[in-house]
């Protein structure tokens, strides 16, 4: 994935646990854990808004774009059906 989730870093900086954030935001620890580990495929803007509000941060503090040249090859492979 080309998006790096930095939730664990921000939580550490704020000295807040995942459980505390989940309680403040109103979502399950399991769903926050999925986001934290980078396994989430999507995030609602309302959830991102609540997380940023509680952590006093910007979305860019949580989400970072990391160019991944391999994923571009994977997309081309899916389109053409050929291996790179």
Rosetta blueprint (number, residue, H / E / L):
1 X L
2 X L
3 X E
4 X E
5 X E
6 X L
7 X H
8 X H
9 X H
10 X H
11 X H
12 X H
13 X H
14 X H
15 X L
16 X L
17 X L
18 X H
19 X H
20 X H
21 X H
22 X H
23 X H
24 X H
25 X H
26 X L
27 X L
28 X L
29 X H
30 X H
31 X H
32 X H
33 X H
34 X H
35 X H
36 X H
37 X L
38 X L
39 X L
40 X L
41 X L
42 X L
43 X L
44 X L
45 X H
46 X H
47 X H
48 X H
49 X H
50 X H
51 X H
52 X H
53 X H
54 X H
55 X H
56 X L
57 X L
58 X L
59 X H
60 X H
61 X H
62 X H
63 X E
64 X E
65 X E
66 X L
67 X L
68 X L
69 X H
70 X H
71 X H
72 X H
73 X H
74 X H
75 X H
76 X H
77 X H
78 X H
79 X H
80 X H
81 X L
82 X L
83 X L
84 X L
